[in-house]
């Protein structure tokens, strides 16, 4: 759940105990709502999901890794490295007090 009361800081509430990947996606999803939606709309959940997906795994970075893949995945180390880099970038972009809240 997220809200941005007029004249105040935005607020995002997350359930505890979720897997870290799910928690990151949910956080990015809620940031998408804060940035894109002031009032409820029909497609806002899909829009927030797309925002979260692009925020966490930008197509321009992910697509080159996917070219030439076969099943099973023959480049898992590259995907894992990209994921770790994105996590570090996201964490380093937050003020210290917000990083503590997310841990």
C-alpha positions, 0 to 999 in steps of 0.5 A, spaced: 500 500 500 502 506 498 500 514 499 502 521 498 498 525 502 498 533 500 504 536 503 507 530 506 512 525 504 510 519 501 508 513 505 509 505 503 507 499 507 510 492 506 508 486 509 514 483 512 516 476 511 516 476 504 522 473 500 527 479 498 525 478 490 518 479 492 519 485 497 523 488 492 518 488 486 512 490 491 516 496 493 517 498 486 510 497 484 508 501 489 513 507 487 510 506 480 503 508 483 506 514 487 509 516 481 503 515 476 497 515 479 493 520 483 486 517 482 484 509 481 483 507 474 482 500 471 489 499 468 493 502 474 495 495 477 498 493 470 501 499 469 505 499 476 507 492 475 510 494 468 513 500 472 516 495 477 519 490 472 522 495 467 525 498 474 528 492 476 530 489 470 530 494 464 529 491 457 535 495 454 540 491 459 536 485 459 535 484 452 542 483 450 543 477 455 537 474 452 539 474 445 542 467 443 539 463 449 537 456 449 533 452 454 536 451 459 539 458 460 546 458 458 548 464 461 545 464 469 551 467 471 550 474 467 543 474 469 545 473 476 551 479 476 546 484 472 541 482 478 546 484 483 548 490 480 541 493 480 540 491 487 547 495 489 545 501 484 538 501 487 540 501 495 546 506 493 541 511 491 537 511 497 539 515 503 541 511 509 535 512 513 531 509 508 536 503 506 535 501 514 527 501 513 528 496 507 532 491 510 
